[in-house]
């Protein structure tokens, strides 16, 4: 489970807006949020940069 949905909403971005910032489709963001797609490390880093968060903030499970 990840916190992408939470951080995306905190930044007031739609799935489409975030997708455009990181150069993927809206469907890819949706799949990541629903834990149906395992993104590459590069994509994870780009998402974190776009949201002003760290990898641990969004993708680390406790």
C-alpha positions in Angstrom: 0.0 0.0 0.0 1.2 3.5 -0.8 0.1 7.0 0.1 0.1 8.5 -3.4 -3.6 9.3 -3.3 -3.2 11.1 0.0 -0.2 13.2 -1.1 -1.8 13.9 -4.5 -4.9 15.3 -2.9 -2.8 17.2 -0.3 -1.2 19.0 -3.3 -4.6 19.6 -4.8 -3.8 17.7 -8.0 -6.0 15.5 -10.1 -4.7 12.2 -11.4 -4.4 13.7 -14.8 -2.5 16.8 -13.6 0.0 14.6 -11.7 0.3 12.2 -14.7 1.2 15.2 -17.0 3.8 16.4 -14.5 5.6 13.0 -14.5 4.9 12.1 -18.2 2.7 9.1 -17.8 -1.0 8.4 -18.4 -3.7 9.1 -15.9 -4.4 5.4 -15.9 -0.9 4.7 -14.7 -1.4 7.0 -11.7 -4.7 5.3 -10.9 -3.1 1.8 -11.1 -0.3 2.9 -8.7 -2.8 4.4 -6.3 -4.7 1.1 -6.3 -1.6 -1.0 -5.9 -2.1 -2.7 -9.3 1.1 -1.4 -10.8 4.6 -1.5 -9.5 6.3 1.7 -10.8 10.0 2.0 -11.6 12.3 3.7 -9.2 12.7 6.5 -11.7 8.9 7.1 -11.8 8.7 6.9 -8.0 11.4 9.6 -7.8 9.6 11.8 -10.3 6.3 11.5 -8.5 8.0 12.4 -5.2 9.6 15.5 -6.8 6.3 16.6 -8.2 4.6 16.2 -4.9 7.4 17.6 -2.7 7.7 14.4 -0.8 10.3 11.7 -0.2 10.2 8.0 -1.3 9.7 7.1 2.3 6.7 9.4 2.7 4.8 7.9 -0.2 6.1 4.4 -0.8 7.4 3.1 2.5 5.3 0.5 4.3 5.5 0.2 8.1 
